[in-house]
Amino acid sequence: MHHTGLAPEDDLGVRWVAVRHAADHIHIVATLARQDGTRPKVWNDFYRVREACQEAERRFGLRRTAPADRTAARRATRAETEQAARRGWGEPARVTLRREVCTAAAGASTEQEFFTRLRHAGVLVRLRHSVTSPGEVTGYAAGLPHHTAQDGGVIWYGGGKLAPDLTLPKLRTRWASPAGHGPADETGLSPPAARAVLRNMVTRAAEHSPDETSFFARLRESGVLVRLRFSEADPGQVTGYAVSLPGHTGPDGAPLWYGGGRLTAGLTLPRLRVRWKERRSRSAEHLGAFRFTAPERDAIYAHAARQAAAAAEHIRRCAHSDPAAAADAAWAAADTLHVAARALRSPTLRCAADAYDRAARTPHGRLPRRSRDGNQLRRTARLIALAGDVTGDSTLTAIALVANLVALAVAVAELRQAQQHAAQAAAARSAAQHLRDTMTLARSQAPRTAKGEAPRRGEAARAADIAGTDFPASLRLGFPLVADQIRAGPNPSPSRVPGPSKRAGPRR
């Protein structure tokens, strides 16, 4: 009580009593009035209480507990946990929302895309606008359709109530492009992966543009490099275009360009012009839902595996010499884990992303200095979100990614251990174990490779040697999305918090 300032040794302070409820802890109850009649100073007293507890741990050789450094996300309250048990929900709504917000933020490159991804996942979004500038968005809150109060109103959670780094200002900092890099900078992408990303971006721009002027403007705003081709007979007439990504260059350092026809036949400028004209007359057909081909998805996952391996090596190299230089990559690794869990639909991989949550953050809510490896991991997360679910043909590349994510989590555990952040190191080790469990579970459910049948080899296969060659036809182990469960109705989740009631509630 002396350390907290509530009852200093040379001052009467407040009256207090220690209550022993069990053999392993006590409760201290203090009045909120000093003996001289004034109020005690209690602002941020929980930090001083935590420091006092840690001092006692050091003095008496007790097990060390985590400091109050704001690296942990807010836990669900007792009321929220009991509500989840009563209604038969798999977890409290706060946990579900935090996971959905983390996944949407990791897969988005802009604020608008973030809110769109949340709504597509079945999450309700409420924006907070500035009082002085009504058109300016200053914050947001998220809720689940079935998580309502007694009056039927949705219960909302602001980003900061879910986790310290999920406030809108901090998310905007995450999405901001670093100096000298555009939002579409994809250095190191193989030509097939770059072509797939460009096909996706050009298709989206064409779908949301009424004419070619808006189309080219939208491409440039998204960070795509655009080169126009002009008619030789009429120099002012545009006859075609080519696109590239910043950093996607050939051996000579020149950008590698892809004409619309090289992306797909429907993206040539003449065909787009016809489509825009028909759309104005309301007779146009949409380009249809975009889908990556299996080779394109393979190329993206192989690129993601390489980036995870490079980040792990960078963190391991900096762990003892310059821990601050590795902080951004450790933070960005959470993005890759969340989108990989969503793409593979693996419950154990989702547990790995949840467990890693604390290991990612720097103490006291400070954002780490941006780094090249951190930026690469963030872009990798967006690529995985673009690629979507893994098919059976992409098994080896997905295994390579998971294997390298194990190495990444282990490297972060070594970093946090070197920094003497025991709780964060434990979180990273727990994530690494969940990732190993993902691979073990996949092996146990796999049909063995037929005798004499050689598995496909290559870069992805070599990275997957950690896991062996007898993996299943698909790593999609299957857990439903929030939006899927909302559409499916109130069927409860298989894994529940024990409770008698089976009323509908938020889904995972």
N, C-alpha and C positions, 0 to 999 in steps of 0.2 A: 504493500500500500504506500510505502515511502517512495518507491520508484515511480508509481503512477501519479504521484502528486496529490492524491486524494487525502492521505493522512500522513504527512511528513513526520519524521521522528521528532523534530523540534517545534511541532505545531499540533494543536488539538485536532484540526481537520474535521473529517466526517466520522460518524460512528459506523462500525462495520462488524460483521460476524462471519466466521468461516463455518460452512455446513458440510459435513462429510456424508456423502450419499453412497459411496462405494469404496472398495479398497484401492482403486486406481485414480481417484480424483476427488476434489473438493469444489464447492461453490462458495464464492465470496459475495455477500450481500452488503451493499453500502447505501446509506441514506444520501439523498441529494440535497442535504442542507448541512453546512458546517456548524460546529458547536458555538461559533460566535454569531450565528444567524444569517450569514451570507451564503450565496450559492457557490459550490465548487466549480472549478474549470474542468469540464468534461469533453471539450471539443477534441476529437481524434484520440480520445483516451484509450481506444482499443489498440492503437499502435504501442502505447506505453505499457499496456497490460501484456501484450505479446512479447515485448522486450524484457519485461520482468520475468515472464515464464521461461524465456530462453536463458536468462541469467541463472535462474534456479536449476535448469537442466544442466548447464555447464558446471555449476557449483557442486551438485550432488551426483553427477555422473549418470543422469537419466537419459532415456532415449530422446534424441534431438527431434524436434518437430519443426514444421515449416514456419518461416517468418511471415508477417503480415505485409507482403511485398506486392500484393495485387496481381500476382501472376495466375492465381486460380480464378476461374469463372465463378459467378455467384451460384451457390447451391440452391436447390429447391427448398422452400420452407417446409416446416413440418405440416402445415395445412395443405400445401400443394401435394406433398407425398401421400398424405392420408386421402386426399381427394382422388388421386390417381388409383389408390387401392380400392376405394369404394366403388368407383366407376369402371373398374376392370381395365384401365389403360395400361399399356406396357411400361410407361414412364411418365413423369410429370410433364405438363405442357411446356414448362420453361426449358427442359432438356431437349424436347423435340424441336422447339423454335430455334434454340441456339444452333443445333445441328443444321437446320434448314437455312438459317441466315449465313452461317459459315460457308456452306456449300454454294449458295447463290453468290456470295461475295467473291469466292475463289474462282468461280466460273465466269464472272463478269469483268468487263474492262471499262465500263462506264456506269454512272449512277442509274441511268434509265434502264440499262440492261439488267442491273441488279434487281430493281423493283419488278421488272418483267419476269425474271427468273423466279422470284419469290411467288408471284401470282400464279405462274404456271405450275409451281409445286403445290398449290392449294393453300398457300399462306395468305391471310388477309393483311393488307398494308394500310396504314394511316400516316399521312405526311403531316409534319408540323411546319407551319409557315411563320416567317418573321413578323413581329408586330409592327415594326417600323417600315419594312419592305415586304408588303403582302405577297408578292410574287416569288420571293426567295424561300427555298426549302431549307430549314435549319436542322431538321431531325426527322425521325420516323419511329413508328411503333409497329410491332407485328403481333398477330393473334391467330388463333385457330378457330374455324367455324363452330366447332362443337364445345369449345371451352368458353362458357358463358357464366355470367353472374346470375343471381336469383331473379333479377329483373329482365333477363334475356339478353343483356348487353354483352358484347365480346369483351373479354379480359385482355388488355393490351400490355405488351412489354416493350419498353424502349430498348434500343440497341445496347445502351450502357448498362441496363438491368440484366442483360443476357451475358455479356462478357466485356471486360475493359476496352478491348480493341474493336468493338463492333459499333461504336458511335459513328454517326455519319461523317463528322470531320476526319476521324481516323481512317475510315474507309475511303474517303476522297483522297487522302494522302497515299493510300495503298494503290489506288487506281491511277494516280498521276504518273505520267511518263517521265522517267529520269532524264536529266539534261543530255541532249544529243541523241535521244532515242524516241521513236514514235510509238504509238500504241500498237502498231502491227509489226514492230521490229522482231524478226525471227531469225537471228543469226544462228547458223549451224543446222538449219533444217535441210533435210535431203530434198532433191527435186520432186519426188513423188509426194512428200508431205507438204511442201510449199505449194505445189499445184492444187492439192486437196483444200488447203486453207484458202487459197485464192478463189477457187471455185465456190466455196461456201460464202465468202465475203461478197463476191460479185453477184451471186444469186440473190442474196439478201438485199443488196443495194438495188438491183433491178426490180425486185418485188415491191420495194417501198418507194420507188421513184416514178413520177408521172411522165418524165421525158428525159432525154439524154443529158441536158444541162444539169438537172437535179441528180441524175445518176452519177456523173463524173464528180460532182461536188460531194456527194455522199461517200464515194470511194476515197477521195482525198481526206475527208474529215476522219475516216476510220483509219488513216495512216497508210493506205495502199498507194504505191507509186503508180502513176498513170502516164502513159505515153500515147499521144494521138497520132493517127496516120492520115495524111491529107492527100487529096486528089492531085495528080500531076497536071491534069488539064485545068482544074479549078482549085488553085492553092488554098482558097478559103473554105473548101468543103471537106468535112471530116468523113473519111470512108471506113475507118476502123480504129481499134485501140489495142493496147497491150498493157498488162499490169505486172507488177513485181512487189516484193516485200523489202523493206529496208534491211540491209545486212545480208540479203540472199544474193550472193554474187558468185561469179565464176572464178577460175584461177587467175584471170587478169584483173580482178577487182571490179569488173563492170557488172551491173545488175543483170540477172537472168530474167528475161521478159517472156510472158505468156500471152499470146493473143486470145481473144474470147473464144475463137474456134478451137484452140488447143485445150481449153478448159472443158467445154462441152459444146455440141453443135448448136444448142439453143441460146448461147450467149454471144453469138456474133452480133455486131452492131446492126446490120440490116434486119435480122430476126427480132432483135429487141425493139427496133423502131416500129415494126409491124405490130408487135405485142402492145406497145404503149398506145399506138393509134387505135387498136381494137378495144383497149381498156377504156379509152375516152368515149367510145361508142357503146360501152358496157357489154361487149360481146367477147371479151378476152378470157382466155383460160389461164389460170395461175400456173406457175412453173412447177408446182407440186412440192411436197415435203422433201427437203434436202436430205440426202443420205450419202454417207461416205461408202466407197467400195471397200471390199476386204483388203486389197493391197494398200489403199490409202490409209485405212485404219492401222494396218500393220506398221506402216512407215511412221505414223504419229506416235504409236506406243513405243516403237524402237527409239525414236528421238527422246521421248520422255524418260526411258530407262537410262539413256546416255547422260541426260541432264541430272538425274538423281545420283548417278555414280560420280559425276563431276562435282556436284555439291557436297557429297559425302567426303570426297577427298579434300576439298577446300576446307571444310569444317575440321576435319582431323588434322590438317596441316596447321590451322590457326588456333587450335584448342589451347595450347600451352604458350605459344609465342604472342598471339594477338587475338584474344577471345572476342573483343568488340568487332573485329572484322568478320567474324563468323555469325554474328547475331542476326543479321538480316536473312541469311540463308536458313538459319534455324527457324526463324519466324515464318518464312515463305514455305517451308516444308509442310506446314499444316494445310496450306491450300491444296498441295498435290495429294495429300492423304485423303482429304474430304472429297475431292472430285473423283479420285480413283475408287473410293468406296462406293460412290454413287454409280459410277460407270460399270463396275463389276458386280454391283448389288450383292456384296458379300457382308454378312453380319459381323464376322470376325474382323474384317478390314474396317468396317464402321466402328467397331470397338477400339481398334488401333487409333483411328483418327480422334475419337473422343478422349482416349487415354493420353494422347500426345498433346492435347490442348494446352496444358499448363507448361509443358517443356518449351513451347514456342515463344512465350512472351518474355520480355525483359522486365525487370522489377519496376514497380511504381508507375506503370502505365506509360513509360517512355517508349517511343518508337525508335527502332534501331536505324542507323545510317544506311541508306540504300547502297546495295552492292551489286556487282555484275551477276554473281551466282544467285543472289536472291531474286533479282529481276528475271533471270532465266527460269527459275522454279515457278514464279508466278505466271510467266507466259506458258510454261509447260502445263500448269493446271488448266489454263484456258483452252489449250489445245485438246486436252483429254476431255474437257467438258464439251467441246465441239464434236469430237469423235464419237462420244456417246458409248452405248453398250458394246461390250466385246462379243464377237461371234465366235463360233467354234474354231474357225480357221485362224483366229488371232490368239490362240492359247499361248503359244511360245513367247510371243512378244509381251503378253500380259504377265506371264510368269517372270520374264526378265525384269519388268517394272517392279513387281512385288519383291523380288530378290534384292534389287538395288535400293528399294525403300527400307528393307531390313538394315542394310548397311548404313543408310542415311540416319535412321533412328538411333542406331548404335553409336554413330559418330556424334550425334547431338547429346547422347547420354554421357559420352566422354567429355564433351565440352562443358556441360553443366557440372560434372563432377570436378573438373579442373577449376571451375569458378566457385566451388564449394556451395553450390545450390542443390542440396540433397533432394528436396522435393521435386524439383524439375528433372533431375537426373533419374529419379525413380519413375517419373511419368514417361520419360523417353524409353527407359528399359521395358516398361509395361507395354508400350506401343510396339516395340520390337518383338516382344513375345507374342502379341496378338498377330503380328504379321507372319511370324513363323507358324502360328496355329492355322492361319489362312492357307498356307502351303501344305501343311500336314493334312488338314481336312480335305483339301483338293486331291491329294495323293490317295487318301483312303477311299474316296468315292470314284476313283478313276478306273476305267477298264485298262488293263495292261497292254502295252504295245505288243502286237503279234510277233511271234518269233520270226526272225529273219527280216522284219520290216524296219528299215532304217528311218528314224525320225528326221524331219527336216532340220538341217543344220544351217548355221550362219551366225551372224553377230548376235541376234536375239537368243538363239539356242545356246551359244557359249555363255551368255550372261545368266542363263537359266540353269546351268550345270549345278549351281548350288542346290537347286531343288530336285535334281534328277530328271530323267527323261520320261517317266511313266506318269504324266499328269493327265487330268481329265480332258474330255473334248471341249469343255468350257469351264471358265472360272466363275460364271454367273451363278452364284449359289442361292440367290433369290431372297431379297427382303423387299416389301412393297414400299412405294413412295407414298408421301402424305396425300398427294393428289389422287393416286390410284385408290387409296383406301376411302377417300371421301366419295369418289364415284362408286365404289363397290358397296358402300353402305356401312352400317355399324357393326360389322363382324369384329369381334375382339382379336387382339394380337395373340399369337401363340404363347409368347413369353410375357407373363403378367407380373405386376406387383400383386402379392396375395391380397385378396379382398372378396367380399361376398357379392357385391353388386356387379351386374354385367351391362350397365347402361352404356350408350355410345359415348365415345370420347375421342380425344386427339389420337391420331395414328402416327406411327413412325414412318 
